[in-house]
Amino acid sequence: MLLHAQSHNFKHLFRKHWPVLRINMASVAPIDGFEMLLEPVELPLRKGTLLIVDDEDGPRQALRVVFKDDYDILMAADGPTAIQMAQGQRIDVALLDIRMAGMSGIEVLERLKFVEPSMEVVMMTAFETTDTMRQALRLRACDYINKPFDISTMRAAVANAMQRHTLEGEIHNNAEKLQLEPSATSEMFQMADRLDRFNKPLESGLKVANMGAKTLRWDAGGESWEAKFNYSTIEDAKLLSDRFEAIAECARTLLELRRAIRHDRLGVNAAVLKIQVLWNDKRLVATADFLPVLDRVAKDEVYIHMARERAAQIADAIRARSN
Protein backbone atom coordinates (compact mmCIF):
# COMPACT_ATOMS: atom_id res chain seq x y z
CA MET A 1 0.00 0.00 0.00
CA LEU A 2 1.14 3.52 -0.75
CA LEU A 3 -0.16 6.70 0.80
CA HIS A 4 0.81 9.87 -1.07
CA ALA A 5 0.36 13.56 -0.48
CA GLN A 6 1.22 16.45 -2.73
CA SER A 7 0.72 20.08 -1.80
CA HIS A 8 1.71 23.49 -3.11
CA ASN A 9 2.46 24.24 0.54
CA PHE A 10 5.32 21.71 0.41
CA LYS A 11 7.18 23.67 -2.26
CA HIS A 12 9.26 25.34 0.46
CA LEU A 13 11.39 22.20 0.26
CA PHE A 14 12.40 23.02 -3.29
CA ARG A 15 13.05 26.02 -5.45
CA LYS A 16 12.68 24.29 -8.82
CA HIS A 17 10.71 21.20 -7.75
CA TRP A 18 7.50 20.44 -5.96
CA PRO A 19 7.66 17.09 -4.17
CA VAL A 20 5.36 14.19 -3.59
CA LEU A 21 5.54 12.79 -0.07
CA ARG A 22 4.97 9.07 -0.04
CA ILE A 23 4.44 6.73 2.89
CA ASN A 24 4.87 3.11 1.95
CA MET A 25 3.71 -0.07 3.67
CA ALA A 26 4.02 -3.48 2.04
CA SER A 27 0.90 -5.53 2.69
CA VAL A 28 2.92 -8.29 4.38
CA ALA A 29 5.44 -6.05 6.13
CA PRO A 30 5.24 -4.72 9.67
CA ILE A 31 4.26 -1.13 10.31
CA ASP A 32 7.88 -0.05 10.69
CA GLY A 33 8.37 -0.68 6.98
CA PHE A 34 7.04 2.80 6.23
CA GLU A 35 9.28 5.34 4.60
CA MET A 36 8.86 8.86 3.36
CA LEU A 37 10.21 9.70 -0.07
CA LEU A 38 10.53 13.08 -1.76
CA GLU A 39 9.97 12.72 -5.48
CA PRO A 40 10.83 15.87 -7.47
CA VAL A 41 8.83 17.05 -10.47
CA GLU A 42 10.72 19.36 -12.82
CA LEU A 43 9.61 22.97 -13.08
CA PRO A 44 11.26 25.63 -15.23
CA LEU A 45 14.04 27.72 -13.74
CA ARG A 46 13.11 31.24 -12.73
CA LYS A 47 14.59 34.22 -10.96
CA GLY A 48 13.84 34.44 -7.24
CA THR A 49 11.29 37.02 -6.09
CA LEU A 50 12.11 39.23 -3.10
CA LEU A 51 9.45 41.30 -1.30
CA ILE A 52 10.73 44.28 0.73
CA VAL A 53 8.31 45.49 3.42
CA ASP A 54 9.17 48.67 5.34
CA ASP A 55 7.08 51.75 6.12
CA GLU A 56 10.10 54.01 5.55
CA ASP A 57 10.84 54.81 1.93
CA GLY A 58 14.61 55.26 2.47
CA PRO A 59 15.33 51.68 3.64
CA ARG A 60 12.98 50.25 0.99
CA GLN A 61 14.78 52.02 -1.83
CA ALA A 62 18.23 51.22 -0.43
CA LEU A 63 17.41 47.51 -0.27
CA ARG A 64 15.95 47.62 -3.78
CA VAL A 65 19.26 49.00 -5.09
CA VAL A 66 21.21 46.29 -3.25
CA PHE A 67 19.16 43.38 -4.65
CA LYS A 68 17.71 44.61 -7.97
CA ASP A 69 20.33 42.80 -10.06
CA ASP A 70 19.89 39.49 -8.22
CA TYR A 71 16.13 39.05 -7.80
CA ASP A 72 12.77 40.24 -9.03
CA ILE A 73 11.87 42.98 -6.53
CA LEU A 74 8.49 43.84 -5.04
CA MET A 75 8.02 46.58 -2.44
CA ALA A 76 5.31 47.32 0.11
CA ALA A 77 5.01 50.26 2.51
CA ASP A 78 2.67 48.48 4.93
CA GLY A 79 1.38 45.09 6.01
CA PRO A 80 -1.95 45.00 4.12
CA THR A 81 -0.18 45.80 0.84
CA ALA A 82 2.38 43.05 1.43
CA ILE A 83 -0.36 40.52 2.17
CA GLN A 84 -2.26 41.52 -0.96
CA MET A 85 0.89 41.04 -3.04
CA ALA A 86 1.46 37.59 -1.51
CA GLN A 87 -2.10 36.58 -2.37
CA GLY A 88 -1.62 37.57 -6.01
CA GLN A 89 1.78 36.14 -6.89
CA ARG A 90 4.50 33.78 -5.78
CA ILE A 91 7.12 35.29 -3.47
CA ASP A 92 10.22 33.36 -2.40
CA VAL A 93 11.62 35.61 0.32
CA ALA A 94 10.30 38.65 2.19
CA LEU A 95 12.41 41.23 4.04
CA LEU A 96 10.09 42.44 6.77
CA ASP A 97 10.55 45.30 9.24
CA ILE A 98 9.13 44.56 12.70
CA ARG A 99 8.32 48.12 13.80
CA MET A 100 5.80 49.55 11.33
CA ALA A 101 2.82 51.85 11.67
CA GLY A 102 -0.49 50.01 11.75
CA MET A 103 0.01 46.27 11.41
CA SER A 104 3.20 45.13 13.17
CA GLY A 105 5.85 43.03 11.47
CA ILE A 106 4.97 40.03 13.64
CA GLU A 107 1.32 40.29 12.56
CA VAL A 108 2.38 40.57 8.92
CA LEU A 109 4.69 37.56 9.31
CA GLU A 110 1.82 35.47 10.65
CA ARG A 111 -0.49 36.52 7.82
CA LEU A 112 2.16 35.95 5.13
CA LYS A 113 2.80 32.45 6.45
CA PHE A 114 -0.96 31.80 6.42
CA VAL A 115 -1.25 32.97 2.81
CA GLU A 116 1.93 31.20 1.65
CA PRO A 117 3.57 28.83 4.17
CA SER A 118 6.51 28.23 1.83
CA MET A 119 7.63 31.86 1.84
CA GLU A 120 10.90 32.52 3.69
CA VAL A 121 10.86 35.68 5.82
CA VAL A 122 13.86 37.64 7.12
CA MET A 123 12.92 40.00 9.96
CA MET A 124 14.58 43.41 10.41
CA THR A 125 14.51 45.48 13.60
CA ALA A 126 16.31 48.19 15.51
CA PHE A 127 14.55 47.13 18.73
CA GLU A 128 15.44 43.50 19.36
CA THR A 129 13.88 41.72 22.34
CA THR A 130 14.10 38.05 23.27
CA ASP A 131 10.32 37.66 23.23
CA THR A 132 10.01 39.18 19.77
CA MET A 133 12.80 36.98 18.42
CA ARG A 134 11.19 33.84 19.85
CA GLN A 135 7.83 34.86 18.46
CA ALA A 136 9.33 35.40 15.01
CA LEU A 137 11.12 32.02 15.06
CA ARG A 138 7.98 30.26 16.23
CA LEU A 139 6.16 31.77 13.26
CA ARG A 140 8.94 30.34 11.05
CA ALA A 141 10.95 33.44 10.27
CA CYS A 142 14.21 32.12 8.85
CA ASP A 143 16.48 34.93 10.06
CA TYR A 144 16.58 38.00 12.27
CA ILE A 145 18.71 41.02 11.30
CA ASN A 146 19.44 43.99 13.59
CA LYS A 147 19.37 47.54 12.25
CA PRO A 148 21.59 49.21 11.27
CA PHE A 149 22.96 46.36 9.18
CA ASP A 150 25.80 46.17 6.71
CA ILE A 151 25.22 45.17 3.12
CA SER A 152 27.24 41.95 3.35
CA THR A 153 25.18 40.72 6.32
CA MET A 154 21.92 41.47 4.54
CA ARG A 155 23.10 39.86 1.30
CA ALA A 156 24.09 36.72 3.21
CA ALA A 157 20.73 36.56 5.01
CA VAL A 158 18.73 36.84 1.79
CA ALA A 159 21.01 34.41 -0.05
CA ASN A 160 20.59 31.85 2.74
CA ALA A 161 16.82 32.31 2.65
CA MET A 162 16.78 31.80 -1.11
CA GLN A 163 19.04 28.78 -0.69
CA ARG A 164 16.41 27.08 1.45
CA HIS A 165 14.51 26.65 -1.82
CA THR A 166 17.42 24.79 -3.38
CA LEU A 167 17.53 21.76 -1.10
CA GLU A 168 16.16 19.63 -3.94
CA GLY A 169 19.68 18.77 -5.12
CA GLU A 170 20.67 17.23 -1.82
CA ILE A 171 17.35 15.48 -1.42
CA HIS A 172 17.51 14.01 -4.93
CA ASN A 173 21.20 13.05 -4.84
CA ASN A 174 21.16 11.57 -1.34
CA ALA A 175 17.75 9.88 -1.61
CA GLU A 176 16.78 11.31 1.76
CA LYS A 177 14.44 8.98 3.69
CA LEU A 178 12.87 9.37 7.07
CA GLN A 179 12.01 6.35 9.19
CA LEU A 180 8.76 7.31 10.87
CA GLU A 181 7.74 5.97 14.25
CA PRO A 182 5.37 2.95 14.06
CA SER A 183 2.70 4.81 16.02
CA ALA A 184 2.83 7.74 13.58
CA THR A 185 2.53 5.61 10.46
CA SER A 186 -0.22 3.48 11.96
CA GLU A 187 -2.18 6.58 12.92
CA MET A 188 -1.87 8.03 9.41
CA PHE A 189 -3.17 4.87 7.77
CA GLN A 190 -6.04 4.74 10.24
CA MET A 191 -6.96 8.28 9.21
CA ALA A 192 -6.83 7.25 5.54
CA ASP A 193 -9.11 4.28 6.27
CA ARG A 194 -11.63 6.54 8.02
CA LEU A 195 -11.55 8.75 4.91
CA ASP A 196 -12.51 5.72 2.77
CA ARG A 197 -8.99 5.75 1.34
CA PHE A 198 -9.76 9.08 -0.43
CA ASN A 199 -12.60 7.53 -2.39
CA LYS A 200 -14.88 10.44 -1.50
CA PRO A 201 -14.63 14.24 -1.82
CA LEU A 202 -12.73 16.08 0.90
CA GLU A 203 -13.26 19.66 -0.30
CA SER A 204 -15.55 21.69 1.96
CA GLY A 205 -16.91 23.90 -0.79
CA LEU A 206 -16.70 26.90 1.56
CA LYS A 207 -15.48 30.23 0.25
CA VAL A 208 -12.12 30.54 2.01
CA ALA A 209 -8.69 31.88 1.13
CA ASN A 210 -6.36 29.76 -0.97
CA MET A 211 -4.78 27.43 1.61
CA GLY A 212 -2.67 25.58 -0.96
CA ALA A 213 -4.02 22.79 -3.16
CA LYS A 214 -3.51 19.32 -1.66
CA THR A 215 -3.79 15.87 -3.21
CA LEU A 216 -4.07 12.69 -1.13
CA ARG A 217 -3.75 9.44 -3.07
CA TRP A 218 -4.00 5.77 -2.09
CA ASP A 219 -2.41 3.02 -4.20
CA ALA A 220 -2.99 -0.67 -3.47
CA GLY A 221 -3.22 -3.80 -5.57
CA GLY A 222 -3.08 -1.95 -8.86
CA GLU A 223 -5.94 0.36 -7.84
CA SER A 224 -5.67 4.03 -6.99
CA TRP A 225 -7.94 6.62 -5.38
CA GLU A 226 -7.21 10.28 -4.83
CA ALA A 227 -8.90 13.37 -3.47
CA LYS A 228 -7.89 16.98 -4.11
CA PHE A 229 -8.89 19.87 -1.89
CA ASN A 230 -8.04 23.39 -0.84
CA TYR A 231 -9.85 23.35 2.52
CA SER A 232 -11.67 20.54 4.27
CA THR A 233 -13.91 20.58 7.34
CA ILE A 234 -13.31 16.85 7.88
CA GLU A 235 -11.09 16.49 10.92
CA ASP A 236 -9.12 13.48 9.66
CA ALA A 237 -8.37 15.24 6.36
CA LYS A 238 -7.05 18.28 8.24
CA LEU A 239 -5.00 16.13 10.61
CA LEU A 240 -3.55 13.99 7.82
CA SER A 241 -2.56 17.07 5.82
CA ASP A 242 -0.92 18.52 8.94
CA ARG A 243 1.04 15.27 9.48
CA PHE A 244 2.46 15.51 5.96
CA GLU A 245 3.34 19.16 6.56
CA ALA A 246 5.21 18.13 9.72
CA ILE A 247 7.08 15.40 7.83
CA ALA A 248 8.12 17.91 5.15
CA GLU A 249 9.26 20.41 7.79
CA CYS A 250 11.30 17.77 9.61
CA ALA A 251 12.94 16.56 6.40
CA ARG A 252 13.96 20.10 5.51
CA THR A 253 15.25 20.87 9.01
CA LEU A 254 17.33 17.70 9.16
CA LEU A 255 18.90 18.51 5.80
CA GLU A 256 19.62 22.07 6.92
CA LEU A 257 21.43 20.80 10.01
CA ARG A 258 23.47 18.34 7.97
CA ARG A 259 24.37 21.07 5.51
CA ALA A 260 25.33 23.46 8.33
CA ILE A 261 27.58 20.80 9.88
CA ARG A 262 29.44 20.47 6.59
CA HIS A 263 29.53 24.07 5.39
CA ASP A 264 28.43 26.56 8.07
CA ARG A 265 29.47 25.87 11.66
CA LEU A 266 27.90 29.11 12.89
CA GLY A 267 24.61 28.07 11.29
CA VAL A 268 24.46 24.88 13.36
CA ASN A 269 22.93 26.64 16.35
CA ALA A 270 20.12 28.12 14.24
CA ALA A 271 19.34 24.69 12.77
CA VAL A 272 19.33 23.04 16.21
CA LEU A 273 17.00 25.80 17.47
CA LYS A 274 14.51 24.91 14.71
CA ILE A 275 14.62 21.29 15.84
CA GLN A 276 13.91 22.43 19.38
CA VAL A 277 10.89 24.42 18.18
CA LEU A 278 9.58 21.35 16.33
CA TRP A 279 10.09 19.25 19.46
CA ASN A 280 8.38 21.79 21.73
CA ASP A 281 5.46 22.02 19.31
CA LYS A 282 5.20 18.19 19.23
CA ARG A 283 5.84 18.18 15.47
CA LEU A 284 9.20 16.39 15.43
CA VAL A 285 8.86 13.03 13.66
CA ALA A 286 11.42 10.39 12.67
CA THR A 287 13.36 11.18 15.82
CA ALA A 288 15.69 8.21 15.29
CA ASP A 289 17.06 9.99 12.20
CA PHE A 290 17.81 13.12 14.22
CA LEU A 291 19.62 11.42 17.10
CA PRO A 292 22.97 10.65 15.39
CA VAL A 293 23.21 14.21 14.05
CA LEU A 294 22.29 15.76 17.40
CA ASP A 295 24.82 13.55 19.17
CA ARG A 296 27.51 14.62 16.73
CA VAL A 297 26.83 18.30 17.45
CA ALA A 298 26.64 17.73 21.22
CA LYS A 299 30.05 16.02 21.34
CA ASP A 300 32.04 18.20 18.93
CA GLU A 301 33.68 21.25 20.50
CA VAL A 302 34.03 23.01 17.14
CA TYR A 303 30.42 24.18 17.62
CA ILE A 304 29.45 26.91 20.06
CA HIS A 305 28.51 25.86 23.59
CA MET A 306 24.85 26.90 23.15
CA ALA A 307 24.44 24.62 20.12
CA ARG A 308 26.11 21.66 21.84
CA GLU A 309 24.05 22.09 25.01
CA ARG A 310 20.78 22.46 23.11
CA ALA A 311 21.53 19.42 20.91
CA ALA A 312 22.31 17.31 24.00
CA GLN A 313 19.07 18.38 25.69
CA ILE A 314 16.96 17.46 22.67
CA ALA A 315 18.71 14.10 22.28
CA ASP A 316 18.16 13.33 25.98
CA ALA A 317 14.48 14.25 25.69
CA ILE A 318 14.04 12.00 22.64
CA ARG A 319 15.64 9.06 24.42
CA ALA A 320 13.59 9.68 27.58
CA ARG A 321 10.38 9.57 25.58
CA SER A 322 11.45 6.34 23.84
CA ASN A 323 12.18 4.53 27.13
C-alpha positions as CSV (number, residue, x, y, z in Angstrom):
1,M,0.0,0.0,0.0
2,L,1.1,3.5,-0.7
3,L,-0.2,6.7,0.8
4,H,0.8,9.9,-1.1
5,A,0.4,13.6,-0.5
6,Q,1.2,16.5,-2.7
7,S,0.7,20.1,-1.8
8,H,1.7,23.5,-3.1
9,N,2.5,24.2,0.5
10,F,5.3,21.7,0.4
11,K,7.2,23.7,-2.3
12,H,9.3,25.3,0.5
13,L,11.4,22.2,0.3
14,F,12.4,23.0,-3.3
15,R,13.1,26.0,-5.5
16,K,12.7,24.3,-8.8
17,H,10.7,21.2,-7.8
18,W,7.5,20.4,-6.0
19,P,7.7,17.1,-4.2
20,V,5.4,14.2,-3.6
21,L,5.5,12.8,-0.1
22,R,5.0,9.1,0.0
23,I,4.4,6.7,2.9
24,N,4.9,3.1,1.9
25,M,3.7,-0.1,3.7
26,A,4.0,-3.5,2.0
27,S,0.9,-5.5,2.7
28,V,2.9,-8.3,4.4
29,A,5.4,-6.1,6.1
30,P,5.2,-4.7,9.7
31,I,4.3,-1.1,10.3
32,D,7.9,-0.1,10.7
33,G,8.4,-0.7,7.0
34,F,7.0,2.8,6.2
35,E,9.3,5.3,4.6
36,M,8.9,8.9,3.4
37,L,10.2,9.7,-0.1
38,L,10.5,13.1,-1.8
39,E,10.0,12.7,-5.5
40,P,10.8,15.9,-7.5
41,V,8.8,17.0,-10.5
42,E,10.7,19.4,-12.8
43,L,9.6,23.0,-13.1
44,P,11.3,25.6,-15.2
45,L,14.0,27.7,-13.7
46,R,13.1,31.2,-12.7
47,K,14.6,34.2,-11.0
48,G,13.8,34.4,-7.2
49,T,11.3,37.0,-6.1
50,L,12.1,39.2,-3.1
51,L,9.5,41.3,-1.3
52,I,10.7,44.3,0.7
53,V,8.3,45.5,3.4
54,D,9.2,48.7,5.3
55,D,7.1,51.7,6.1
56,E,10.1,54.0,5.6
57,D,10.8,54.8,1.9
58,G,14.6,55.3,2.5
59,P,15.3,51.7,3.6
60,R,13.0,50.3,1.0
61,Q,14.8,52.0,-1.8
62,A,18.2,51.2,-0.4
63,L,17.4,47.5,-0.3
64,R,16.0,47.6,-3.8
65,V,19.3,49.0,-5.1
66,V,21.2,46.3,-3.3
67,F,19.2,43.4,-4.6
68,K,17.7,44.6,-8.0
69,D,20.3,42.8,-10.1
70,D,19.9,39.5,-8.2
71,Y,16.1,39.1,-7.8
72,D,12.8,40.2,-9.0
73,I,11.9,43.0,-6.5
74,L,8.5,43.8,-5.0
75,M,8.0,46.6,-2.4
76,A,5.3,47.3,0.1
77,A,5.0,50.3,2.5
78,D,2.7,48.5,4.9
79,G,1.4,45.1,6.0
80,P,-1.9,45.0,4.1
81,T,-0.2,45.8,0.8
82,A,2.4,43.0,1.4
83,I,-0.4,40.5,2.2
84,Q,-2.3,41.5,-1.0
85,M,0.9,41.0,-3.0
86,A,1.5,37.6,-1.5
87,Q,-2.1,36.6,-2.4
88,G,-1.6,37.6,-6.0
89,Q,1.8,36.1,-6.9
90,R,4.5,33.8,-5.8
91,I,7.1,35.3,-3.5
92,D,10.2,33.4,-2.4
93,V,11.6,35.6,0.3
94,A,10.3,38.6,2.2
95,L,12.4,41.2,4.0
96,L,10.1,42.4,6.8
97,D,10.5,45.3,9.2
98,I,9.1,44.6,12.7
99,R,8.3,48.1,13.8
100,M,5.8,49.5,11.3
101,A,2.8,51.8,11.7
102,G,-0.5,50.0,11.8
103,M,0.0,46.3,11.4
104,S,3.2,45.1,13.2
105,G,5.8,43.0,11.5
106,I,5.0,40.0,13.6
107,E,1.3,40.3,12.6
108,V,2.4,40.6,8.9
109,L,4.7,37.6,9.3
110,E,1.8,35.5,10.7
111,R,-0.5,36.5,7.8
112,L,2.2,35.9,5.1
113,K,2.8,32.4,6.5
114,F,-1.0,31.8,6.4
115,V,-1.3,33.0,2.8
116,E,1.9,31.2,1.6
117,P,3.6,28.8,4.2
118,S,6.5,28.2,1.8
119,M,7.6,31.9,1.8
120,E,10.9,32.5,3.7
121,V,10.9,35.7,5.8
122,V,13.9,37.6,7.1
123,M,12.9,40.0,10.0
124,M,14.6,43.4,10.4
125,T,14.5,45.5,13.6
126,A,16.3,48.2,15.5
127,F,14.6,47.1,18.7
128,E,15.4,43.5,19.4
129,T,13.9,41.7,22.3
130,T,14.1,38.0,23.3
131,D,10.3,37.7,23.2
132,T,10.0,39.2,19.8
133,M,12.8,37.0,18.4
134,R,11.2,33.8,19.9
135,Q,7.8,34.9,18.5
136,A,9.3,35.4,15.0
137,L,11.1,32.0,15.1
138,R,8.0,30.3,16.2
139,L,6.2,31.8,13.3
140,R,8.9,30.3,11.0
141,A,10.9,33.4,10.3
142,C,14.2,32.1,8.9
143,D,16.5,34.9,10.1
144,Y,16.6,38.0,12.3
145,I,18.7,41.0,11.3
146,N,19.4,44.0,13.6
147,K,19.4,47.5,12.3
148,P,21.6,49.2,11.3
149,F,23.0,46.4,9.2
150,D,25.8,46.2,6.7
151,I,25.2,45.2,3.1
152,S,27.2,41.9,3.3
153,T,25.2,40.7,6.3
154,M,21.9,41.5,4.5
155,R,23.1,39.9,1.3
156,A,24.1,36.7,3.2
157,A,20.7,36.6,5.0
158,V,18.7,36.8,1.8
159,A,21.0,34.4,-0.1
160,N,20.6,31.9,2.7
161,A,16.8,32.3,2.7
162,M,16.8,31.8,-1.1
163,Q,19.0,28.8,-0.7
164,R,16.4,27.1,1.5
165,H,14.5,26.6,-1.8
166,T,17.4,24.8,-3.4
167,L,17.5,21.8,-1.1
168,E,16.2,19.6,-3.9
169,G,19.7,18.8,-5.1
170,E,20.7,17.2,-1.8
171,I,17.3,15.5,-1.4
172,H,17.5,14.0,-4.9
173,N,21.2,13.1,-4.8
174,N,21.2,11.6,-1.3
175,A,17.8,9.9,-1.6
176,E,16.8,11.3,1.8
177,K,14.4,9.0,3.7
178,L,12.9,9.4,7.1
179,Q,12.0,6.4,9.2
180,L,8.8,7.3,10.9
181,E,7.7,6.0,14.2
182,P,5.4,3.0,14.1
183,S,2.7,4.8,16.0
184,A,2.8,7.7,13.6
185,T,2.5,5.6,10.5
186,S,-0.2,3.5,12.0
187,E,-2.2,6.6,12.9
188,M,-1.9,8.0,9.4
189,F,-3.2,4.9,7.8
190,Q,-6.0,4.7,10.2
191,M,-7.0,8.3,9.2
192,A,-6.8,7.3,5.5
193,D,-9.1,4.3,6.3
194,R,-11.6,6.5,8.0
195,L,-11.6,8.8,4.9
196,D,-12.5,5.7,2.8
197,R,-9.0,5.8,1.3
198,F,-9.8,9.1,-0.4
199,N,-12.6,7.5,-2.4
200,K,-14.9,10.4,-1.5
201,P,-14.6,14.2,-1.8
202,L,-12.7,16.1,0.9
203,E,-13.3,19.7,-0.3
204,S,-15.6,21.7,2.0
205,G,-16.9,23.9,-0.8
206,L,-16.7,26.9,1.6
207,K,-15.5,30.2,0.2
208,V,-12.1,30.5,2.0
209,A,-8.7,31.9,1.1
210,N,-6.4,29.8,-1.0
211,M,-4.8,27.4,1.6
212,G,-2.7,25.6,-1.0
213,A,-4.0,22.8,-3.2
214,K,-3.5,19.3,-1.7
215,T,-3.8,15.9,-3.2
216,L,-4.1,12.7,-1.1
217,R,-3.7,9.4,-3.1
218,W,-4.0,5.8,-2.1
219,D,-2.4,3.0,-4.2
220,A,-3.0,-0.7,-3.5
221,G,-3.2,-3.8,-5.6
222,G,-3.1,-1.9,-8.9
223,E,-5.9,0.4,-7.8
224,S,-5.7,4.0,-7.0
225,W,-7.9,6.6,-5.4
226,E,-7.2,10.3,-4.8
227,A,-8.9,13.4,-3.5
228,K,-7.9,17.0,-4.1
229,F,-8.9,19.9,-1.9
230,N,-8.0,23.4,-0.8
231,Y,-9.8,23.3,2.5
232,S,-11.7,20.5,4.3
233,T,-13.9,20.6,7.3
234,I,-13.3,16.9,7.9
235,E,-11.1,16.5,10.9
236,D,-9.1,13.5,9.7
237,A,-8.4,15.2,6.4
238,K,-7.1,18.3,8.2
239,L,-5.0,16.1,10.6
240,L,-3.5,14.0,7.8
241,S,-2.6,17.1,5.8
242,D,-0.9,18.5,8.9
243,R,1.0,15.3,9.5
244,F,2.5,15.5,6.0
245,E,3.3,19.2,6.6
246,A,5.2,18.1,9.7
247,I,7.1,15.4,7.8
248,A,8.1,17.9,5.2
249,E,9.3,20.4,7.8
250,C,11.3,17.8,9.6
251,A,12.9,16.6,6.4
252,R,14.0,20.1,5.5
253,T,15.2,20.9,9.0
254,L,17.3,17.7,9.2
255,L,18.9,18.5,5.8
256,E,19.6,22.1,6.9
257,L,21.4,20.8,10.0
258,R,23.5,18.3,8.0
259,R,24.4,21.1,5.5
260,A,25.3,23.5,8.3
261,I,27.6,20.8,9.9
262,R,29.4,20.5,6.6
263,H,29.5,24.1,5.4
264,D,28.4,26.6,8.1
265,R,29.5,25.9,11.7
266,L,27.9,29.1,12.9
267,G,24.6,28.1,11.3
268,V,24.5,24.9,13.4
269,N,22.9,26.6,16.4
270,A,20.1,28.1,14.2
271,A,19.3,24.7,12.8
272,V,19.3,23.0,16.2
273,L,17.0,25.8,17.5
274,K,14.5,24.9,14.7
275,I,14.6,21.3,15.8
276,Q,13.9,22.4,19.4
277,V,10.9,24.4,18.2
278,L,9.6,21.4,16.3
279,W,10.1,19.3,19.5
280,N,8.4,21.8,21.7
281,D,5.5,22.0,19.3
282,K,5.2,18.2,19.2
283,R,5.8,18.2,15.5
284,L,9.2,16.4,15.4
285,V,8.9,13.0,13.7
286,A,11.4,10.4,12.7
287,T,13.4,11.2,15.8
288,A,15.7,8.2,15.3
289,D,17.1,10.0,12.2
290,F,17.8,13.1,14.2
291,L,19.6,11.4,17.1
292,P,23.0,10.6,15.4
293,V,23.2,14.2,14.0
294,L,22.3,15.8,17.4
295,D,24.8,13.5,19.2
296,R,27.5,14.6,16.7
297,V,26.8,18.3,17.5
298,A,26.6,17.7,21.2
299,K,30.0,16.0,21.3
300,D,32.0,18.2,18.9
301,E,33.7,21.3,20.5
302,V,34.0,23.0,17.1
303,Y,30.4,24.2,17.6
304,I,29.4,26.9,20.1
305,H,28.5,25.9,23.6
306,M,24.8,26.9,23.1
307,A,24.4,24.6,20.1
308,R,26.1,21.7,21.8
309,E,24.1,22.1,25.0
310,R,20.8,22.5,23.1
311,A,21.5,19.4,20.9
312,A,22.3,17.3,24.0
313,Q,19.1,18.4,25.7
314,I,17.0,17.5,22.7
315,A,18.7,14.1,22.3
316,D,18.2,13.3,26.0
317,A,14.5,14.3,25.7
318,I,14.0,12.0,22.6
319,R,15.6,9.1,24.4
320,A,13.6,9.7,27.6
321,R,10.4,9.6,25.6
322,S,11.5,6.3,23.8
323,N,12.2,4.5,27.1
